Amino acid sequence: MYTEIKGVHMDVTEKVKEYLEQKLHKIEFARDMIIDLPFTFTKEKNAFSIESTVHFRWGNSAHLSVNSFDVYEGIDTLTDKLENKVIREKEKIQQHSG
């Protein structure tokens, strides 16, 4: 699983990157299901927008985004959404192959 982190109108600090990497351990079980997982952090006036598109190895992809006044809270919300999406995709694949 390849992850890329970039910032728009902001520099993504090492602390933020480490926090995101730590939160991604939630989806460690799906590491072999995901091709890549790019993240874009955008600073807008007094809030942050965090977006990601998860690309599954069977061709599906899902775009997720959150807006938050706190970058860490945004990461928490986005990784929760990501975990739920990955679980649903895994269940769909298992149903089709089972």
Phi and psi restraints in degrees (range 20) as a CNS / XPLOR table:
assign (resid 1 and name C) (resid 2 and name N)
       (resid 2 and name CA) (resid 2 and name C) 1.0 -97.7 20.0 2
assign (resid 2 and name N) (resid 2 and name CA)
       (resid 2 and name C) (resid 3 and name N) 1.0 127.9 20.0 2
assign (resid 2 and name C) (resid 3 and name N)
       (resid 3 and name CA) (resid 3 and name C) 1.0 -115.7 20.0 2
assign (resid 3 and name N) (resid 3 and name CA)
       (resid 3 and name C) (resid 4 and name N) 1.0 143.1 20.0 2
assign (resid 3 and name C) (resid 4 and name N)
       (resid 4 and name CA) (resid 4 and name C) 1.0 -132.0 20.0 2
assign (resid 4 and name N) (resid 4 and name CA)
       (resid 4 and name C) (resid 5 and name N) 1.0 136.5 20.0 2
assign (resid 4 and name C) (resid 5 and name N)
       (resid 5 and name CA) (resid 5 and name C) 1.0 -125.5 20.0 2
assign (resid 5 and name N) (resid 5 and name CA)
       (resid 5 and name C) (resid 6 and name N) 1.0 123.2 20.0 2
assign (resid 5 and name C) (resid 6 and name N)
       (resid 6 and name CA) (resid 6 and name C) 1.0 -134.7 20.0 2
assign (resid 6 and name N) (resid 6 and name CA)
       (resid 6 and name C) (resid 7 and name N) 1.0 156.4 20.0 2
assign (resid 6 and name C) (resid 7 and name N)
       (resid 7 and name CA) (resid 7 and name C) 1.0 -117.8 20.0 2
assign (resid 7 and name N) (resid 7 and name CA)
       (resid 7 and name C) (resid 8 and name N) 1.0 142.7 20.0 2
assign (resid 7 and name C) (resid 8 and name N)
       (resid 8 and name CA) (resid 8 and name C) 1.0 -117.4 20.0 2
assign (resid 8 and name N) (resid 8 and name CA)
       (resid 8 and name C) (resid 9 and name N) 1.0 123.7 20.0 2
assign (resid 8 and name C) (resid 9 and name N)
       (resid 9 and name CA) (resid 9 and name C) 1.0 63.4 20.0 2
assign (resid 9 and name N) (resid 9 and name CA)
       (resid 9 and name C) (resid 10 and name N) 1.0 21.2 20.0 2
assign (resid 9 and name C) (resid 10 and name N)
       (resid 10 and name CA) (resid 10 and name C) 1.0 -165.7 20.0 2
assign (resid 10 and name N) (resid 10 and name CA)
       (resid 10 and name C) (resid 11 and name N) 1.0 156.8 20.0 2
assign (resid 10 and name C) (resid 11 and name N)
       (resid 11 and name CA) (resid 11 and name C) 1.0 -97.7 20.0 2
assign (resid 11 and name N) (resid 11 and name CA)
       (resid 11 and name C) (resid 12 and name N) 1.0 129.4 20.0 2
assign (resid 11 and name C) (resid 12 and name N)
       (resid 12 and name CA) (resid 12 and name C) 1.0 -83.3 20.0 2
assign (resid 12 and name N) (resid 12 and name CA)
       (resid 12 and name C) (resid 13 and name N) 1.0 114.6 20.0 2
assign (resid 12 and name C) (resid 13 and name N)
       (resid 13 and name CA) (resid 13 and name C) 1.0 -72.0 20.0 2
assign (resid 13 and name N) (resid 13 and name CA)
       (resid 13 and name C) (resid 14 and name N) 1.0 160.8 20.0 2
assign (resid 13 and name C) (resid 14 and name N)
       (resid 14 and name CA) (resid 14 and name C) 1.0 -59.2 20.0 2
assign (resid 14 and name N) (resid 14 and name CA)
       (resid 14 and name C) (resid 15 and name N) 1.0 -37.8 20.0 2
assign (resid 14 and name C) (resid 15 and name N)
       (resid 15 and name CA) (resid 15 and name C) 1.0 -61.5 20.0 2
assign (resid 15 and name N) (resid 15 and name CA)
       (resid 15 and name C) (resid 16 and name N) 1.0 -43.2 20.0 2
assign (resid 15 and name C) (resid 16 and name N)
       (resid 16 and name CA) (resid 16 and name C) 1.0 -66.9 20.0 2
assign (resid 16 and name N) (resid 16 and name CA)
       (resid 16 and name C) (resid 17 and name N) 1.0 -42.8 20.0 2
assign (resid 16 and name C) (resid 17 and name N)
       (resid 17 and name CA) (resid 17 and name C) 1.0 -61.3 20.0 2
assign (resid 17 and name N) (resid 17 and name CA)
       (resid 17 and name C) (resid 18 and name N) 1.0 -43.8 20.0 2
assign (resid 17 and name C) (resid 18 and name N)
       (resid 18 and name CA) (resid 18 and name C) 1.0 -64.1 20.0 2
assign (resid 18 and name N) (resid 18 and name CA)
       (resid 18 and name C) (resid 19 and name N) 1.0 -39.2 20.0 2
assign (resid 18 and name C) (resid 19 and name N)
       (resid 19 and name CA) (resid 19 and name C) 1.0 -63.4 20.0 2
assign (resid 19 and name N) (resid 19 and name CA)
       (resid 19 and name C) (resid 20 and name N) 1.0 -43.9 20.0 2
assign (resid 19 and name C) (resid 20 and name N)
       (resid 20 and name CA) (resid 20 and name C) 1.0 -62.4 20.0 2
assign (resid 20 and name N) (resid 20 and name CA)
       (resid 20 and name C) (resid 21 and name N) 1.0 -46.6 20.0 2
assign (resid 20 and name C) (resid 21 and name N)
       (resid 21 and name CA) (resid 21 and name C) 1.0 -58.6 20.0 2
assign (resid 21 and name N) (resid 21 and name CA)
       (resid 21 and name C) (resid 22 and name N) 1.0 -40.8 20.0 2
assign (resid 21 and name C) (resid 22 and name N)
       (resid 22 and name CA) (resid 22 and name C) 1.0 -62.1 20.0 2
assign (resid 22 and name N) (resid 22 and name CA)
       (resid 22 and name C) (resid 23 and name N) 1.0 -43.8 20.0 2
assign (resid 22 and name C) (resid 23 and name N)
       (resid 23 and name CA) (resid 23 and name C) 1.0 -68.2 20.0 2
assign (resid 23 and name N) (resid 23 and name CA)
       (resid 23 and name C) (resid 24 and name N) 1.0 -28.5 20.0 2
assign (resid 23 and name C) (resid 24 and name N)
       (resid 24 and name CA) (resid 24 and name C) 1.0 -70.0 20.0 2
assign (resid 24 and name N) (resid 24 and name CA)
       (resid 24 and name C) (resid 25 and name N) 1.0 -10.7 20.0 2
assign (resid 24 and name C) (resid 25 and name N)
       (resid 25 and name CA) (resid 25 and name C) 1.0 -63.4 20.0 2
assign (resid 25 and name N) (resid 25 and name CA)
       (resid 25 and name C) (resid 26 and name N) 1.0 -20.7 20.0 2
assign (resid 25 and name C) (resid 26 and name N)
       (resid 26 and name CA) (resid 26 and name C) 1.0 -58.7 20.0 2
assign (resid 26 and name N) (resid 26 and name CA)
       (resid 26 and name C) (resid 27 and name N) 1.0 -31.1 20.0 2
assign (resid 26 and name C) (resid 27 and name N)
       (resid 27 and name CA) (resid 27 and name C) 1.0 -108.1 20.0 2
assign (resid 27 and name N) (resid 27 and name CA)
       (resid 27 and name C) (resid 28 and name N) 1.0 20.5 20.0 2
assign (resid 27 and name C) (resid 28 and name N)
       (resid 28 and name CA) (resid 28 and name C) 1.0 -56.4 20.0 2
assign (resid 28 and name N) (resid 28 and name CA)
       (resid 28 and name C) (resid 29 and name N) 1.0 -34.7 20.0 2
assign (resid 28 and name C) (resid 29 and name N)
       (resid 29 and name CA) (resid 29 and name C) 1.0 -60.8 20.0 2
assign (resid 29 and name N) (resid 29 and name CA)
       (resid 29 and name C) (resid 30 and name N) 1.0 -20.8 20.0 2
assign (resid 29 and name C) (resid 30 and name N)
       (resid 30 and name CA) (resid 30 and name C) 1.0 -107.3 20.0 2
assign (resid 30 and name N) (resid 30 and name CA)
       (resid 30 and name C) (resid 31 and name N) 1.0 12.7 20.0 2
assign (resid 30 and name C) (resid 31 and name N)
       (resid 31 and name CA) (resid 31 and name C) 1.0 -52.1 20.0 2
assign (resid 31 and name N) (resid 31 and name CA)
       (resid 31 and name C) (resid 32 and name N) 1.0 -40.6 20.0 2
assign (resid 31 and name C) (resid 32 and name N)
       (resid 32 and name CA) (resid 32 and name C) 1.0 -79.2 20.0 2
assign (resid 32 and name N) (resid 32 and name CA)
       (resid 32 and name C) (resid 33 and name N) 1.0 -9.3 20.0 2
assign (resid 32 and name C) (resid 33 and name N)
       (resid 33 and name CA) (resid 33 and name C) 1.0 -88.5 20.0 2
assign (resid 33 and name N) (resid 33 and name CA)
       (resid 33 and name C) (resid 34 and name N) 1.0 -19.1 20.0 2
assign (resid 33 and name C) (resid 34 and name N)
       (resid 34 and name CA) (resid 34 and name C) 1.0 -109.1 20.0 2
assign (resid 34 and name N) (resid 34 and name CA)
       (resid 34 and name C) (resid 35 and name N) 1.0 129.0 20.0 2
assign (resid 34 and name C) (resid 35 and name N)
       (resid 35 and name CA) (resid 35 and name C) 1.0 -80.0 20.0 2
assign (resid 35 and name N) (resid 35 and name CA)
       (resid 35 and name C) (resid 36 and name N) 1.0 -58.7 20.0 2
assign (resid 35 and name C) (resid 36 and name N)
       (resid 36 and name CA) (resid 36 and name C) 1.0 -146.4 20.0 2
assign (resid 36 and name N) (resid 36 and name CA)
       (resid 36 and name C) (resid 37 and name N) 1.0 161.8 20.0 2
assign (resid 36 and name C) (resid 37 and name N)
       (resid 37 and name CA) (resid 37 and name C) 1.0 -147.8 20.0 2
assign (resid 37 and name N) (resid 37 and name CA)
       (resid 37 and name C) (resid 38 and name N) 1.0 79.8 20.0 2
assign (resid 37 and name C) (resid 38 and name N)
       (resid 38 and name CA) (resid 38 and name C) 1.0 -80.5 20.0 2
assign (resid 38 and name N) (resid 38 and name CA)
       (resid 38 and name C) (resid 39 and name N) 1.0 142.7 20.0 2
assign (resid 38 and name C) (resid 39 and name N)
       (resid 39 and name CA) (resid 39 and name C) 1.0 -119.8 20.0 2
assign (resid 39 and name N) (resid 39 and name CA)
       (resid 39 and name C) (resid 40 and name N) 1.0 139.0 20.0 2
assign (resid 39 and name C) (resid 40 and name N)
       (resid 40 and name CA) (resid 40 and name C) 1.0 -125.5 20.0 2
assign (resid 40 and name N) (resid 40 and name CA)
       (resid 40 and name C) (resid 41 and name N) 1.0 121.7 20.0 2
assign (resid 40 and name C) (resid 41 and name N)
       (resid 41 and name CA) (resid 41 and name C) 1.0 -102.2 20.0 2
assign (resid 41 and name N) (resid 41 and name CA)
       (resid 41 and name C) (resid 42 and name N) 1.0 124.6 20.0 2
assign (resid 41 and name C) (resid 42 and name N)
       (resid 42 and name CA) (resid 42 and name C) 1.0 -121.7 20.0 2
assign (resid 42 and name N) (resid 42 and name CA)
       (resid 42 and name C) (resid 43 and name N) 1.0 128.4 20.0 2
assign (resid 42 and name C) (resid 43 and name N)
       (resid 43 and name CA) (resid 43 and name C) 1.0 -92.4 20.0 2
assign (resid 43 and name N) (resid 43 and name CA)
       (resid 43 and name C) (resid 44 and name N) 1.0 122.5 20.0 2
assign (resid 43 and name C) (resid 44 and name N)
       (resid 44 and name CA) (resid 44 and name C) 1.0 -122.1 20.0 2
assign (resid 44 and name N) (resid 44 and name CA)
       (resid 44 and name C) (resid 45 and name N) 1.0 136.0 20.0 2
assign (resid 44 and name C) (resid 45 and name N)
       (resid 45 and name CA) (resid 45 and name C) 1.0 18.8 20.0 2
assign (resid 45 and name N) (resid 45 and name CA)
       (resid 45 and name C) (resid 46 and name N) 1.0 -89.3 20.0 2
assign (resid 45 and name C) (resid 46 and name N)
       (resid 46 and name CA) (resid 46 and name C) 1.0 -123.0 20.0 2
assign (resid 46 and name N) (resid 46 and name CA)
       (resid 46 and name C) (resid 47 and name N) 1.0 24.5 20.0 2
assign (resid 46 and name C) (resid 47 and name N)
       (resid 47 and name CA) (resid 47 and name C) 1.0 -142.0 20.0 2
assign (resid 47 and name N) (resid 47 and name CA)
       (resid 47 and name C) (resid 48 and name N) 1.0 171.6 20.0 2
assign (resid 47 and name C) (resid 48 and name N)
       (resid 48 and name CA) (resid 48 and name C) 1.0 -120.3 20.0 2
assign (resid 48 and name N) (resid 48 and name CA)
       (resid 48 and name C) (resid 49 and name N) 1.0 143.9 20.0 2
assign (resid 48 and name C) (resid 49 and name N)
       (resid 49 and name CA) (resid 49 and name C) 1.0 -116.0 20.0 2
assign (resid 49 and name N) (resid 49 and name CA)
       (resid 49 and name C) (resid 50 and name N) 1.0 128.4 20.0 2
assign (resid 49 and name C) (resid 50 and name N)
       (resid 50 and name CA) (resid 50 and name C) 1.0 -122.6 20.0 2
assign (resid 50 and name N) (resid 50 and name CA)
       (resid 50 and name C) (resid 51 and name N) 1.0 125.2 20.0 2
assign (resid 50 and name C) (resid 51 and name N)
       (resid 51 and name CA) (resid 51 and name C) 1.0 -127.2 20.0 2
assign (resid 51 and name N) (resid 51 and name CA)
       (resid 51 and name C) (resid 52 and name N) 1.0 151.2 20.0 2
assign (resid 51 and name C) (resid 52 and name N)
       (resid 52 and name CA) (resid 52 and name C) 1.0 -151.8 20.0 2
assign (resid 52 and name N) (resid 52 and name CA)
       (resid 52 and name C) (resid 53 and name N) 1.0 147.3 20.0 2
assign (resid 52 and name C) (resid 53 and name N)
       (resid 53 and name CA) (resid 53 and name C) 1.0 -124.3 20.0 2
assign (resid 53 and name N) (resid 53 and name CA)
       (resid 53 and name C) (resid 54 and name N) 1.0 116.6 20.0 2
assign (resid 53 and name C) (resid 54 and name N)
       (resid 54 and name CA) (resid 54 and name C) 1.0 -91.9 20.0 2
assign (resid 54 and name N) (resid 54 and name CA)
       (resid 54 and name C) (resid 55 and name N) 1.0 128.7 20.0 2
assign (resid 54 and name C) (resid 55 and name N)
       (resid 55 and name CA) (resid 55 and name C) 1.0 -110.4 20.0 2
assign (resid 55 and name N) (resid 55 and name CA)
       (resid 55 and name C) (resid 56 and name N) 1.0 114.0 20.0 2
assign (resid 55 and name C) (resid 56 and name N)
       (resid 56 and name CA) (resid 56 and name C) 1.0 -85.7 20.0 2
assign (resid 56 and name N) (resid 56 and name CA)
       (resid 56 and name C) (resid 57 and name N) 1.0 153.2 20.0 2
assign (resid 56 and name C) (resid 57 and name N)
       (resid 57 and name CA) (resid 57 and name C) 1.0 -68.8 20.0 2
assign (resid 57 and name N) (resid 57 and name CA)
       (resid 57 and name C) (resid 58 and name N) 1.0 -16.7 20.0 2
assign (resid 57 and name C) (resid 58 and name N)
       (resid 58 and name CA) (resid 58 and name C) 1.0 -92.4 20.0 2
assign (resid 58 and name N) (resid 58 and name CA)
       (resid 58 and name C) (resid 59 and name N) 1.0 10.1 20.0 2
assign (resid 58 and name C) (resid 59 and name N)
       (resid 59 and name CA) (resid 59 and name C) 1.0 104.3 20.0 2
assign (resid 59 and name N) (resid 59 and name CA)
       (resid 59 and name C) (resid 60 and name N) 1.0 -17.3 20.0 2
assign (resid 59 and name C) (resid 60 and name N)
       (resid 60 and name CA) (resid 60 and name C) 1.0 -75.0 20.0 2
assign (resid 60 and name N) (resid 60 and name CA)
       (resid 60 and name C) (resid 61 and name N) 1.0 153.3 20.0 2
assign (resid 60 and name C) (resid 61 and name N)
       (resid 61 and name CA) (resid 61 and name C) 1.0 -144.1 20.0 2
assign (resid 61 and name N) (resid 61 and name CA)
       (resid 61 and name C) (resid 62 and name N) 1.0 158.8 20.0 2
assign (resid 61 and name C) (resid 62 and name N)
       (resid 62 and name CA) (resid 62 and name C) 1.0 -141.9 20.0 2
assign (resid 62 and name N) (resid 62 and name CA)
       (resid 62 and name C) (resid 63 and name N) 1.0 133.4 20.0 2
assign (resid 62 and name C) (resid 63 and name N)
       (resid 63 and name CA) (resid 63 and name C) 1.0 -100.6 20.0 2
assign (resid 63 and name N) (resid 63 and name CA)
       (resid 63 and name C) (resid 64 and name N) 1.0 128.5 20.0 2
assign (resid 63 and name C) (resid 64 and name N)
       (resid 64 and name CA) (resid 64 and name C) 1.0 -124.8 20.0 2
assign (resid 64 and name N) (resid 64 and name CA)
       (resid 64 and name C) (resid 65 and name N) 1.0 143.2 20.0 2
assign (resid 64 and name C) (resid 65 and name N)
       (resid 65 and name CA) (resid 65 and name C) 1.0 -150.8 20.0 2
assign (resid 65 and name N) (resid 65 and name CA)
       (resid 65 and name C) (resid 66 and name N) 1.0 151.7 20.0 2
assign (resid 65 and name C) (resid 66 and name N)
       (resid 66 and name CA) (resid 66 and name C) 1.0 -140.6 20.0 2
assign (resid 66 and name N) (resid 66 and name CA)
       (resid 66 and name C) (resid 67 and name N) 1.0 153.4 20.0 2
assign (resid 66 and name C) (resid 67 and name N)
       (resid 67 and name CA) (resid 67 and name C) 1.0 -119.0 20.0 2
assign (resid 67 and name N) (resid 67 and name CA)
       (resid 67 and name C) (resid 68 and name N) 1.0 136.5 20.0 2
assign (resid 67 and name C) (resid 68 and name N)
       (resid 68 and name CA) (resid 68 and name C) 1.0 -153.7 20.0 2
assign (resid 68 and name N) (resid 68 and name CA)
       (resid 68 and name C) (resid 69 and name N) 1.0 149.7 20.0 2
assign (resid 68 and name C) (resid 69 and name N)
       (resid 69 and name CA) (resid 69 and name C) 1.0 -79.3 20.0 2
assign (resid 69 and name N) (resid 69 and name CA)
       (resid 69 and name C) (resid 70 and name N) 1.0 -20.0 20.0 2
assign (resid 69 and name C) (resid 70 and name N)
       (resid 70 and name CA) (resid 70 and name C) 1.0 -119.2 20.0 2
assign (resid 70 and name N) (resid 70 and name CA)
       (resid 70 and name C) (resid 71 and name N) 1.0 125.4 20.0 2
assign (resid 70 and name C) (resid 71 and name N)
       (resid 71 and name CA) (resid 71 and name C) 1.0 -63.0 20.0 2
assign (resid 71 and name N) (resid 71 and name CA)
       (resid 71 and name C) (resid 72 and name N) 1.0 -36.0 20.0 2
assign (resid 71 and name C) (resid 72 and name N)
       (resid 72 and name CA) (resid 72 and name C) 1.0 -70.8 20.0 2
assign (resid 72 and name N) (resid 72 and name CA)
       (resid 72 and name C) (resid 73 and name N) 1.0 -40.1 20.0 2
assign (resid 72 and name C) (resid 73 and name N)
       (resid 73 and name CA) (resid 73 and name C) 1.0 -62.8 20.0 2
assign (resid 73 and name N) (resid 73 and name CA)
       (resid 73 and name C) (resid 74 and name N) 1.0 -39.7 20.0 2
assign (resid 73 and name C) (resid 74 and name N)
       (resid 74 and name CA) (resid 74 and name C) 1.0 -62.3 20.0 2
assign (resid 74 and name N) (resid 74 and name CA)
       (resid 74 and name C) (resid 75 and name N) 1.0 -42.3 20.0 2
assign (resid 74 and name C) (resid 75 and name N)
       (resid 75 and name CA) (resid 75 and name C) 1.0 -62.3 20.0 2
assign (resid 75 and name N) (resid 75 and name CA)
       (resid 75 and name C) (resid 76 and name N) 1.0 -43.4 20.0 2
assign (resid 75 and name C) (resid 76 and name N)
       (resid 76 and name CA) (resid 76 and name C) 1.0 -58.2 20.0 2
assign (resid 76 and name N) (resid 76 and name CA)
       (resid 76 and name C) (resid 77 and name N) 1.0 -48.2 20.0 2
assign (resid 76 and name C) (resid 77 and name N)
       (resid 77 and name CA) (resid 77 and name C) 1.0 -64.1 20.0 2
assign (resid 77 and name N) (resid 77 and name CA)
       (resid 77 and name C) (resid 78 and name N) 1.0 -44.6 20.0 2
assign (resid 77 and name C) (resid 78 and name N)
       (resid 78 and name CA) (resid 78 and name C) 1.0 -65.8 20.0 2
assign (resid 78 and name N) (resid 78 and name CA)
       (resid 78 and name C) (resid 79 and name N) 1.0 -41.9 20.0 2
assign (resid 78 and name C) (resid 79 and name N)
       (resid 79 and name CA) (resid 79 and name C) 1.0 -70.0 20.0 2
assign (resid 79 and name N) (resid 79 and name CA)
       (resid 79 and name C) (resid 80 and name N) 1.0 -29.9 20.0 2
assign (resid 79 and name C) (resid 80 and name N)
       (resid 80 and name CA) (resid 80 and name C) 1.0 -64.9 20.0 2
assign (resid 80 and name N) (resid 80 and name CA)
       (resid 80 and name C) (resid 81 and name N) 1.0 -46.0 20.0 2
assign (resid 80 and name C) (resid 81 and name N)
       (resid 81 and name CA) (resid 81 and name C) 1.0 -60.6 20.0 2
assign (resid 81 and name N) (resid 81 and name CA)
       (resid 81 and name C) (resid 82 and name N) 1.0 -42.9 20.0 2
assign (resid 81 and name C) (resid 82 and name N)
       (resid 82 and name CA) (resid 82 and name C) 1.0 -62.4 20.0 2
assign (resid 82 and name N) (resid 82 and name CA)
       (resid 82 and name C) (resid 83 and name N) 1.0 -45.5 20.0 2
assign (resid 82 and name C) (resid 83 and name N)
       (resid 83 and name CA) (resid 83 and name C) 1.0 -59.4 20.0 2
assign (resid 83 and name N) (resid 83 and name CA)
       (resid 83 and name C) (resid 84 and name N) 1.0 -45.2 20.0 2
assign (resid 83 and name C) (resid 84 and name N)
       (resid 84 and name CA) (resid 84 and name C) 1.0 -62.1 20.0 2
assign (resid 84 and name N) (resid 84 and name CA)
       (resid 84 and name C) (resid 85 and name N) 1.0 -42.4 20.0 2
assign (resid 84 and name C) (resid 85 and name N)
       (resid 85 and name CA) (resid 85 and name C) 1.0 -63.8 20.0 2
assign (resid 85 and name N) (resid 85 and name CA)
       (resid 85 and name C) (resid 86 and name N) 1.0 -45.3 20.0 2
assign (resid 85 and name C) (resid 86 and name N)
       (resid 86 and name CA) (resid 86 and name C) 1.0 -62.4 20.0 2
assign (resid 86 and name N) (resid 86 and name CA)
       (resid 86 and name C) (resid 87 and name N) 1.0 -42.1 20.0 2
assign (resid 86 and name C) (resid 87 and name N)
       (resid 87 and name CA) (resid 87 and name C) 1.0 -62.5 20.0 2
assign (resid 87 and name N) (resid 87 and name CA)
       (resid 87 and name C) (resid 88 and name N) 1.0 -45.5 20.0 2
assign (resid 87 and name C) (resid 88 and name N)
       (resid 88 and name CA) (resid 88 and name C) 1.0 -62.6 20.0 2
assign (resid 88 and name N) (resid 88 and name CA)
       (resid 88 and name C) (resid 89 and name N) 1.0 -42.7 20.0 2
assign (resid 88 and name C) (resid 89 and name N)
       (resid 89 and name CA) (resid 89 and name C) 1.0 -63.3 20.0 2
assign (resid 89 and name N) (resid 89 and name CA)
       (resid 89 and name C) (resid 90 and name N) 1.0 -42.5 20.0 2
assign (resid 89 and name C) (resid 90 and name N)
       (resid 90 and name CA) (resid 90 and name C) 1.0 -62.9 20.0 2
assign (resid 90 and name N) (resid 90 and name CA)
       (resid 90 and name C) (resid 91 and name N) 1.0 -41.4 20.0 2
assign (resid 90 and name C) (resid 91 and name N)
       (resid 91 and name CA) (resid 91 and name C) 1.0 -64.2 20.0 2
assign (resid 91 and name N) (resid 91 and name CA)
       (resid 91 and name C) (resid 92 and name N) 1.0 -41.5 20.0 2
assign (resid 91 and name C) (resid 92 and name N)
       (resid 92 and name CA) (resid 92 and name C) 1.0 -60.1 20.0 2
assign (resid 92 and name N) (resid 92 and name CA)
       (resid 92 and name C) (resid 93 and name N) 1.0 -46.2 20.0 2
assign (resid 92 and name C) (resid 93 and name N)
       (resid 93 and name CA) (resid 93 and name C) 1.0 -63.7 20.0 2
assign (resid 93 and name N) (resid 93 and name CA)
       (resid 93 and name C) (resid 94 and name N) 1.0 -41.4 20.0 2
assign (resid 93 and name C) (resid 94 and name N)
       (resid 94 and name CA) (resid 94 and name C) 1.0 -65.6 20.0 2
assign (resid 94 and name N) (resid 94 and name CA)
       (resid 94 and name C) (resid 95 and name N) 1.0 -36.5 20.0 2
assign (resid 94 and name C) (resid 95 and name N)
       (resid 95 and name CA) (resid 95 and name C) 1.0 -66.0 20.0 2
assign (resid 95 and name N) (resid 95 and name CA)
       (resid 95 and name C) (resid 96 and name N) 1.0 -40.8 20.0 2
assign (resid 95 and name C) (resid 96 and name N)
       (resid 96 and name CA) (resid 96 and name C) 1.0 -71.0 20.0 2
assign (resid 96 and name N) (resid 96 and name CA)
       (resid 96 and name C) (resid 97 and name N) 1.0 -31.9 20.0 2
assign (resid 96 and name C) (resid 97 and name N)
       (resid 97 and name CA) (resid 97 and name C) 1.0 -90.7 20.0 2
assign (resid 97 and name N) (resid 97 and name CA)
       (resid 97 and name C) (resid 98 and name N) 1.0 -14.4 20.0 2
